[in-house]
Amino acid sequence: MEILRTIEEMKAWSRKVREDGQTLGLVPTMGYLHEGHLSLARKSISACDRTVVSIFVNPQQFGPDEDLDNYPRALETDQRTLEPLGVDALFLPTADDMYPEGFQTYVHVEEITEKLCGKSRRELFRGVTTIVLKLFNIVQPHSAFFGEKDRQQLEVIRKMADDLNLDIEIVGLPIIREADGLAMSSRNQYLGETERKTATSLHEALQQAQQLVAQGESSAATIRARMRTIIEREGQAEVDYISVCDPNRFEELKVIRGKAMIALAVHVGKARLIDNCLIERI
Ligand code: AMP
């Protein structure tokens, strides 16, 4: 596995791959890798001739009171995890290289970034779209792989790719969970023992919602209320949002007809956890 630290090295490596007529997959991450990340890398390895994983804790997507300084990092372990998987290159740019002094260009997707996570994390999506477009331009992949755990992020990136006519296939992949249902996340690291147990209530609430819909419930308010009761039962969790919405535009629904997304963000101790599922009411 090649370790590429500068933008120029990365560009030269990917240029060579394209000149050789090979397809290139990109898996952007912030590191502290877990099975969720690895599922994206495995998919890219099976779908493309060459795979690049990037690790970059992107300062532009953290707000001033967020966890940029404490975000977990484990570069050596990440490297050792990726090597046997068959990843061809690991791109490790620095913040100074990505955002040199005088940097002033940002990508902003409008309406869909104002909903859900965009409401409480103002900087998030502008930072995400800006770094992802930069990575796309540097690596020039044929396909890029993202997790449905961050479904709003995935849709925002799809919108950017569509609106800006990018010639890159955006692939979304299912949420990988721990045995007890908790969606894997680098931020699960922040959870203490009892918080870790509380955290499973997000998945429990989603399962309960799915069950209600399967039993014929169509009222979004009823579903949200039941989910809130499950989350707040432990007393340690603080709900940021519980949403029953249209899965593409993220408009809140009153009544579920056809496809919908159920999504939630919950603070448990120092961690802000998110989860979601798609449902269909026929
Ligand atoms: P992050 O390092 O948290 O920025 O995540 C990098 C990529 O991994 C994003 O596309 C995430 O959606 C994806 N990802 C994170 N957690 C999971 C998970 N539990 N299952 C599937 N994909 C995930």
Residues whose N, C-alpha, C, O or C-beta is under 5 A from the ligand:
A	BS01	AMP	P28 T29 M30 G31 G36 H37 F145 F146 G147 E148 K149 D150 L173 P174 I175 I176 A183 M184 S185
